[in-house]
Amino acid sequence: MKLFVWDFHGVLEKDNEKAVLEISNITLENYGYRERFTEEEIDCLYGLKWWEYFKYLLLNESHKKHLELQEACFYFQNSLDIIRKYIKPNDNALYVLEEIVRAGHHQILISNTNPEALEMFIDAVGMGKYFKKKKKKNSIAIDMHRKKGKTKNDALKEFIKDKSFDEIIIIGDSLQDMELKGIIGGKAYLYSHKERKFRECKADYYIRDLREILKEL
């Protein structure tokens, strides 16, 4: 049996960056700033910690203010409604997840996401069948936005401890995802949406269609 290790944002989902853009700009307006993010800037920044977005846009503000704006985004009253308005399962994601299940392999989702929001994200894209934390215990939120502590490396090491897999397949869109191969071996697939450039990091395969993962079955 193989283990497939998934990242969530930018890989299994699409269009959440539109929600990030709207929430970020509403927060800027609420705090009295004239600056606004553009779609192009959000596309480039997507995957970073939210406070790093504000660091990029508001260079003269303090780190404390950047963190304050991040917290305002996390707790913005209508953020869930905005996220649900935009977020969708990525092209072919549900098909690929189902084929992996049919083939008898195991899957885990490790996301740099607010833990309180992870199941909402999973439900919003219809993936509860595959990654329900309470039932399957195979979805892990690593909230590196707001605190230092457990990393994706730590989470994966902990998950595979005392388990045996024939091979581990990593699918992500960032350097942090690709670095997982360094601790557990296996194969690393770097994914990017068709309209975006691949991030600069080393991978075994560079793909724009999740169905390419199915050659591992």
C-alpha positions as CSV (number, residue, x, y, z in Angstrom):
1,M,0.0,0.0,0.0
2,K,1.2,3.5,-0.9
3,L,0.7,6.7,1.0
4,F,-0.3,9.8,-0.9
5,V,0.5,13.0,1.0
6,W,-1.6,16.0,-0.2
7,D,-1.3,19.8,0.3
8,F,-4.7,21.5,0.1
9,H,-4.5,25.2,-0.9
10,G,-3.6,25.6,-4.6
11,V,-3.6,21.8,-5.1
12,L,-6.9,20.1,-4.2
13,E,-8.8,23.4,-4.3
14,K,-9.0,26.3,-6.7
15,D,-10.2,29.9,-6.5
16,N,-9.8,30.4,-2.7
17,E,-7.2,33.1,-3.6
18,K,-10.2,35.2,-4.8
19,A,-11.6,34.9,-1.3
20,V,-8.3,35.9,0.2
21,L,-8.2,38.9,-2.1
22,E,-11.7,40.1,-1.0
23,I,-11.2,39.5,2.7
24,S,-7.7,41.2,2.7
25,N,-9.0,44.3,0.9
26,I,-12.1,44.5,3.2
27,T,-9.8,44.4,6.2
28,L,-7.6,47.1,4.7
29,E,-10.6,49.3,4.2
30,N,-11.9,48.6,7.7
31,Y,-8.5,49.7,9.1
32,G,-8.5,52.9,7.1
33,Y,-5.8,52.0,4.6
34,R,-6.0,53.3,1.0
35,E,-3.8,50.4,-0.3
36,R,-5.4,47.4,-1.9
37,F,-4.1,44.1,-3.2
38,T,-4.5,43.2,-6.9
39,E,-5.3,39.8,-8.3
40,E,-1.8,39.5,-9.6
41,E,-0.2,40.3,-6.2
42,I,-2.4,37.7,-4.5
43,D,-1.5,35.1,-7.0
44,C,2.2,35.7,-6.4
45,L,1.8,35.8,-2.6
46,Y,-0.6,32.8,-2.3
47,G,0.8,30.2,0.0
48,L,2.7,32.6,2.3
49,K,1.5,33.4,5.8
50,W,-1.2,36.0,5.7
51,W,0.8,38.5,7.8
52,E,3.4,38.3,5.0
53,Y,0.9,39.6,2.6
54,F,0.5,42.7,4.7
55,K,4.3,43.0,5.1
56,Y,4.6,43.1,1.3
57,L,1.9,45.8,0.9
58,L,2.5,47.9,4.0
59,L,6.3,48.0,4.3
60,N,6.3,50.9,6.7
61,E,4.0,49.2,9.3
62,S,5.3,47.2,12.2
63,H,5.3,43.4,12.4
64,K,2.8,43.8,15.2
65,K,0.4,45.6,12.9
66,H,0.9,43.0,10.2
67,L,-0.1,40.3,12.7
68,E,-3.1,42.4,13.8
69,L,-4.3,42.6,10.3
70,Q,-3.9,38.9,9.9
71,E,-6.0,38.2,13.0
72,A,-8.6,40.6,11.6
73,C,-8.8,38.5,8.5
74,F,-9.0,35.2,10.4
75,Y,-11.9,36.5,12.5
76,F,-13.7,38.6,9.9
77,Q,-17.4,38.0,10.5
78,N,-18.4,37.1,6.9
79,S,-15.2,35.3,5.9
80,L,-16.7,31.8,5.7
81,D,-19.5,33.0,3.4
82,I,-16.9,34.7,1.2
83,I,-14.8,31.6,1.1
84,R,-17.7,29.3,0.2
85,K,-18.6,31.8,-2.5
86,Y,-15.4,31.2,-4.3
87,I,-13.7,27.9,-3.3
88,K,-14.1,24.9,-5.6
89,P,-12.5,21.4,-5.9
90,N,-9.6,21.6,-8.3
91,D,-10.0,20.1,-11.8
92,N,-10.1,16.3,-11.6
93,A,-9.3,16.3,-7.8
94,L,-12.3,14.3,-6.7
95,Y,-11.8,11.8,-9.5
96,V,-8.1,11.3,-8.5
97,L,-8.9,10.9,-4.8
98,E,-11.6,8.3,-5.6
99,E,-9.3,6.4,-7.9
100,I,-6.6,6.2,-5.1
101,V,-9.2,4.8,-2.7
102,R,-10.4,2.3,-5.3
103,A,-6.8,1.1,-5.7
104,G,-6.6,0.4,-2.0
105,H,-4.0,3.1,-1.1
106,H,-3.9,5.5,1.8
107,Q,-4.2,9.3,1.7
108,I,-3.4,12.1,4.2
109,L,-3.9,15.9,3.9
110,I,-1.5,18.2,5.7
111,S,-2.4,21.9,5.3
112,N,-0.9,25.1,6.6
113,T,-4.4,26.1,7.7
114,N,-6.2,27.5,10.7
115,P,-7.3,24.2,12.5
116,E,-10.8,25.6,13.2
117,A,-11.3,26.2,9.4
118,L,-9.8,23.0,8.0
119,E,-13.0,20.9,8.1
120,M,-14.9,23.8,6.7
121,F,-12.5,23.9,3.7
122,I,-12.8,20.1,3.3
123,D,-16.6,20.2,3.4
124,A,-16.8,23.2,1.0
125,V,-15.0,21.3,-1.8
126,G,-16.9,18.0,-1.1
127,M,-13.9,16.0,0.2
128,G,-15.3,15.0,3.6
129,K,-15.5,11.4,2.3
130,Y,-11.7,11.3,2.0
131,F,-10.4,13.6,4.8
132,K,-12.7,13.8,7.7
133,K,-10.4,14.6,10.7
134,K,-12.7,13.1,13.4
135,K,-13.5,9.9,11.6
136,K,-10.4,9.1,9.5
137,K,-7.8,11.2,11.4
138,N,-6.0,11.8,8.1
139,S,-6.3,15.6,7.9
140,I,-3.9,17.7,9.8
141,A,-3.8,21.5,10.2
142,I,-0.4,23.1,10.7
143,D,-1.2,26.7,11.7
144,M,2.1,28.3,10.9
145,H,0.4,31.6,10.2
146,R,0.0,32.5,13.8
147,K,2.5,30.4,15.7
148,K,5.7,28.5,15.5
149,G,5.7,24.9,16.4
150,K,4.8,21.7,14.6
151,T,5.7,21.8,10.9
152,K,4.6,19.7,8.0
153,N,7.7,17.7,8.5
154,D,6.8,17.0,12.1
155,A,3.3,16.1,11.3
156,L,4.3,13.6,8.6
157,K,7.0,12.0,10.7
158,E,4.4,11.6,13.5
159,F,1.8,10.1,11.2
160,I,4.1,7.5,9.6
161,K,5.6,6.4,12.9
162,D,4.9,2.7,13.5
163,K,3.3,2.5,10.0
164,S,4.7,0.7,6.9
165,F,4.1,1.9,3.3
166,D,5.5,0.6,0.1
167,E,6.1,4.1,-1.2
168,I,5.2,7.7,-0.3
169,I,3.9,10.1,-2.9
170,I,4.0,13.8,-2.1
171,I,1.8,16.3,-4.0
172,G,2.1,20.0,-3.3
173,D,2.8,23.4,-4.7
174,S,5.5,24.8,-2.5
175,L,9.1,24.3,-1.3
176,Q,7.8,23.2,2.1
177,D,5.9,20.4,0.4
178,M,8.8,19.3,-1.7
179,E,11.1,19.3,1.3
180,L,9.0,16.5,2.8
181,K,10.8,14.1,0.5
182,G,14.0,14.8,2.3
183,I,12.8,13.3,5.5
184,I,10.8,10.3,4.3
185,G,12.0,9.6,0.7
186,G,9.4,8.7,-1.9
187,K,8.5,10.9,-4.9
188,A,7.6,14.5,-5.0
189,Y,5.1,16.1,-7.5
190,L,5.1,19.8,-7.8
191,Y,1.7,21.0,-9.0
192,S,0.8,24.4,-10.5
193,H,-2.4,25.7,-12.0
194,K,-2.2,26.1,-15.8
195,E,-2.2,29.9,-15.6
196,R,0.7,30.1,-13.0
197,K,4.4,29.5,-13.0
198,F,5.9,26.6,-11.1
199,R,7.4,27.7,-7.8
200,E,11.2,27.5,-7.8
201,C,12.0,24.3,-6.0
202,K,13.2,20.8,-6.9
203,A,10.8,18.0,-7.5
204,D,10.7,14.7,-9.3
205,Y,7.8,15.7,-11.5
206,Y,6.2,19.0,-12.5
207,I,2.5,18.6,-13.3
208,R,-0.5,20.8,-14.2
209,D,-3.1,18.0,-14.2
210,L,-3.7,16.0,-11.1
211,R,-4.6,12.9,-13.2
212,E,-0.9,12.5,-13.8
213,I,-0.7,11.2,-10.2
214,L,-2.6,8.1,-11.3
215,K,0.4,6.6,-12.9
216,E,1.5,5.8,-9.4
217,L,-1.4,3.4,-8.9
